[in-house]
Amino acid sequence: MVTVAASAFVVNGLAALMLRERGSDLNMRAAALHMTGDALGSLAVLGAGVVLVTHPALEWADPTASLVVAVIIVVEAYRLLRASVDVLLESSPSDVDLAELTAAMGRVPGVSDVHDLHVWSLSSDVRALSAHIVLSGHPTLEQAQVVGDQVKSAIGAPFSIAHSTLELECERCIDGDDDPCLMDSVGDSQSASSR
């Protein structure tokens, strides 16, 4: 029993280490957790077997080792479940500092303000963002597009943002009020269509 448990511990332990190195994807984390549980179970059998061979009177060694392994697995499973629920609920990623993200966006030349910022997880490794960006001055559409692209570049890799939707504004909109930029463009299009 000790020989088989030792072999299983080595094999399962190596498999768990290989899976952990593959990234933070929830599926890989679940597979690594499974292999870690198997490795810990083998270690518990190994330890209990050694204790029972050397001290046969310590019959509680086997169930105690099993309980310790069960507690470790429950704690790790809870963490994995919480991460899964965060993805399903499209929660803000816990490792994204929104103040730092906003500051990074505000440092892009041509950006005077950032508001209505929302970041959420679409999967364990895909994040999305939406925000209103107030541009300095009244840039042309081409200039605004360049600033928007620069904002996306500034936050993409550093914050692992895979998809960004930016509403570019020439003046800050106020909740409940109409967007002044939108009203200008509607008014322009209406006057153009009446000609």
C-alpha positions as CSV (number, residue, x, y, z in Angstrom):
1,M,0.0,0.0,0.0
2,V,2.8,2.4,0.9
3,T,4.6,1.7,-2.4
4,V,1.5,2.2,-4.5
5,A,0.6,5.4,-2.6
6,A,4.1,6.8,-3.0
7,S,4.0,6.2,-6.8
8,A,0.5,7.7,-7.1
9,F,1.7,10.8,-5.1
10,V,4.6,11.4,-7.4
11,V,2.6,11.0,-10.6
12,N,-0.4,13.0,-9.4
13,G,1.9,15.7,-7.9
14,L,3.8,16.1,-11.2
15,A,0.5,16.3,-13.1
16,A,-0.9,18.9,-10.7
17,L,2.3,21.1,-11.1
18,M,2.2,20.9,-14.9
19,L,-1.5,21.9,-14.9
20,R,-0.9,24.8,-12.5
21,E,1.8,26.2,-14.7
22,R,-0.5,26.4,-17.7
23,G,-2.3,29.6,-16.6
24,S,-5.3,30.9,-14.6
25,D,-8.0,29.6,-16.8
26,L,-10.8,28.2,-14.6
27,N,-10.8,24.8,-16.5
28,M,-7.1,24.4,-15.9
29,R,-7.5,25.4,-12.3
30,A,-10.2,22.8,-11.8
31,A,-8.1,20.1,-13.5
32,A,-5.1,21.1,-11.3
33,L,-7.4,21.0,-8.2
34,H,-8.5,17.5,-9.1
35,M,-5.0,16.3,-9.6
36,T,-3.9,18.1,-6.3
37,G,-6.7,16.3,-4.5
38,D,-5.6,13.0,-5.9
39,A,-1.9,13.7,-4.9
40,L,-3.0,14.7,-1.4
41,G,-5.2,11.6,-1.1
42,S,-2.2,9.5,-2.1
43,L,0.0,11.4,0.4
44,A,-2.6,10.8,3.1
45,V,-2.6,7.0,2.3
46,L,1.2,7.0,2.3
47,G,1.4,8.8,5.7
48,A,-1.3,6.7,7.3
49,G,0.3,3.5,6.0
50,V,3.7,4.4,7.4
51,V,2.1,5.4,10.8
52,L,0.0,2.2,11.0
53,V,3.0,0.0,10.1
54,T,5.3,1.6,12.7
55,H,2.6,2.2,15.3
56,P,-0.4,-0.1,14.8
57,A,-2.2,1.2,17.8
58,L,-2.7,4.6,16.1
59,E,-5.8,3.6,14.2
60,W,-7.0,7.3,14.0
61,A,-4.1,8.2,11.7
62,D,-6.0,7.2,8.5
63,P,-9.3,9.1,9.1
64,T,-7.3,12.1,10.4
65,A,-5.2,12.2,7.2
66,S,-8.4,11.9,5.1
67,L,-10.1,14.8,7.0
68,V,-7.1,17.1,6.5
69,V,-7.1,16.4,2.8
70,A,-10.8,17.0,2.6
71,V,-10.5,20.4,4.3
72,I,-7.7,21.4,1.9
73,I,-9.9,20.4,-1.1
74,V,-13.0,22.1,0.2
75,V,-11.0,25.4,0.7
76,E,-9.6,25.2,-2.8
77,A,-13.0,24.2,-4.3
78,Y,-14.6,27.2,-2.6
79,R,-12.0,29.6,-4.2
80,L,-12.7,28.0,-7.6
81,L,-16.4,28.2,-7.1
82,R,-16.2,31.9,-6.1
83,A,-14.1,32.7,-9.2
84,S,-16.7,30.8,-11.4
85,V,-19.6,32.8,-9.9
86,D,-17.7,36.0,-10.4
87,V,-17.4,35.2,-14.1
88,L,-21.1,34.1,-14.4
89,L,-22.2,37.3,-12.7
90,E,-19.8,39.3,-14.8
91,S,-18.3,40.9,-11.7
92,S,-15.5,43.4,-11.7
93,P,-12.2,41.4,-11.6
94,S,-10.8,41.6,-8.0
95,D,-7.2,42.3,-9.3
96,V,-8.1,45.4,-11.3
97,D,-7.6,48.7,-9.5
98,L,-10.3,50.9,-11.0
99,A,-8.5,54.1,-9.8
100,E,-5.3,53.0,-11.5
101,L,-7.2,52.0,-14.6
102,T,-8.9,55.4,-14.7
103,A,-5.6,57.2,-14.2
104,A,-4.0,55.2,-17.0
105,M,-6.8,56.2,-19.4
106,G,-6.6,59.9,-18.3
107,R,-2.9,60.0,-19.0
108,V,-3.5,59.5,-22.7
109,P,-3.0,62.8,-24.6
110,G,-6.3,64.2,-25.7
111,V,-8.3,62.7,-22.7
112,S,-9.6,65.3,-20.2
113,D,-12.0,63.0,-18.2
114,V,-13.1,59.4,-17.7
115,H,-16.4,58.5,-16.2
116,D,-19.1,55.7,-16.2
117,L,-16.3,53.2,-16.2
118,H,-17.3,49.5,-16.0
119,V,-15.0,46.4,-16.1
120,W,-16.3,42.9,-16.0
121,S,-15.1,39.3,-16.8
122,L,-16.6,37.4,-19.7
123,S,-14.5,34.3,-18.9
124,S,-11.6,33.5,-16.6
125,D,-9.2,35.2,-19.0
126,V,-11.3,37.6,-21.1
127,R,-12.2,41.0,-19.6
128,A,-14.4,43.7,-21.1
129,L,-14.6,47.5,-20.4
130,S,-17.0,50.3,-21.2
131,A,-16.4,53.9,-20.4
132,H,-17.2,57.5,-21.4
133,I,-14.1,59.4,-22.4
134,V,-14.3,63.2,-22.5
135,L,-11.9,64.5,-25.2
136,S,-10.0,67.8,-24.9
137,G,-11.3,70.5,-27.2
138,H,-13.5,69.5,-30.1
139,P,-11.5,67.1,-32.2
140,T,-12.6,65.8,-35.6
141,L,-13.9,62.3,-35.9
142,E,-10.5,61.1,-37.1
143,Q,-8.7,62.7,-34.2
144,A,-11.2,61.2,-31.7
145,Q,-10.7,57.8,-33.2
146,V,-6.9,58.1,-32.8
147,V,-7.4,59.0,-29.1
148,G,-9.8,56.1,-28.6
149,D,-7.3,53.7,-30.1
150,Q,-4.6,55.1,-27.9
151,V,-6.7,54.6,-24.8
152,K,-7.4,51.0,-25.8
153,S,-3.7,50.4,-26.3
154,A,-2.9,51.9,-23.0
155,I,-5.2,49.6,-21.0
156,G,-5.2,46.4,-23.2
157,A,-2.1,44.5,-22.0
158,P,-1.5,46.1,-18.6
159,F,-5.0,45.4,-17.4
160,S,-5.8,42.3,-19.5
161,I,-8.7,44.1,-21.2
162,A,-9.6,42.1,-24.3
163,H,-12.5,44.2,-25.5
164,S,-13.2,47.9,-24.9
165,T,-16.3,50.0,-25.8
166,L,-15.6,53.7,-25.4
167,E,-18.1,56.5,-25.8
168,L,-16.1,59.5,-26.9
169,E,-17.6,62.8,-25.8
170,C,-16.7,66.5,-26.4
171,E,-18.4,67.5,-23.1
172,R,-19.1,65.4,-20.0
173,C,-22.6,64.1,-20.0
174,I,-24.6,64.2,-16.8
175,D,-26.8,61.3,-15.7
176,G,-30.4,62.1,-16.6
177,D,-29.4,64.8,-19.2
178,D,-29.0,64.4,-22.9
179,D,-25.5,64.0,-24.2
180,P,-24.6,67.4,-25.7
181,C,-22.4,65.8,-28.3
182,L,-25.3,63.5,-29.3
183,M,-27.7,66.4,-29.5
184,D,-25.3,68.4,-31.7
185,S,-25.0,65.5,-34.1
186,V,-28.8,64.9,-34.1
187,G,-29.4,68.6,-34.8
188,D,-26.7,68.6,-37.5
189,S,-28.3,65.6,-39.2
190,Q,-31.8,67.0,-39.0
191,S,-30.8,70.4,-40.5
192,A,-28.9,68.5,-43.2
193,S,-31.9,66.3,-44.0
194,S,-34.2,69.4,-44.2
195,R,-32.1,71.0,-46.9
